[in-house]
Amino acid sequence: MRRVLDAVVCVAALLLVAVIIWWGADYAWRGRVQTMAGLESISMLWAYLAMPVGGVFCVLGIVACLFDPRRNELETAQ
């Protein structure tokens, strides 16, 4: 039952992160015409890409946490 609950939580977290990636990428794409204050040659796209890139790293972390065999060590420790 615990593995099923872990899978449900993982799917819910991945759905949330998918929304963050989707809207972050859309926001970054729409903001590509803006420029940074003081750095007029750099597009705001690069600053706004922090959300989708961070979301991708979150996906890696969520999946790694689900499949990490070391997290069961405390349950079987004597």
N, C-alpha and C positions, 0 to 999 in steps of 0.2 A: 504493500500500500504506500510505503514511503517513496518508492521510485516513481509511482504514478503521480503522487503529489509533486515531487521534484520536477517531473516532466511538464505538468500543468503550469507550475510556476515559471518554468523556463519558457514555455510557449507564450505565456502572458507577457513576460519581460521582453521577449523577442518581438512581439507585436507592438509594444510600446516603443521600442527602439526603432522599429521599422517606420513608424509614424514620424519619429524625430528625424530619421535619415531623409525620409521623403520631403517633409516640410522644410528641413534645413537646406537640402539641395535646391528646392524650388526658390527659397528665400535668397540663397547665394546667387542663383542664376538671375533673378530679378534685380539684384543689387550690383550686378557687374558693371553697370554704367556709372556708378558712383565712384568717387575717388577718395582716398584717405586725406584728412586734413593735414597739411604740412608735407605730405608725400603724394603730390598730385599725379605722379606717373604710375602709382600702384593702385590697382582696382580694389574695391571693397570685396570683390569676389573671394579674394584670398583670406580675408578676415572672416567672412561669413562661412567659409568652408569648414570652420572648426566644428560646427554642429554635425554635419554628415560624417566627417572623418572620425570624430569622437564616437559617433554612433557605431561605426564599423568596428572600432576597438572594443566597444561595449558588447557587440555581438560575439566577438572572439572570446571575451571574458566570460560571458554567460554560458556559451557552449563548453568552454574549458572547465568551468565550475561544475557543469552537469556530468561530464565524463571523467573528472579527476578521481582516480581511485584512492588517492591519499586522504580524501575527506572522510572516508569510512574508517580510518584508523582509530579514531576516538571511540567509535561504537564497539569495536572489537577488542579494545585494550583491556588488560587484566590488572 
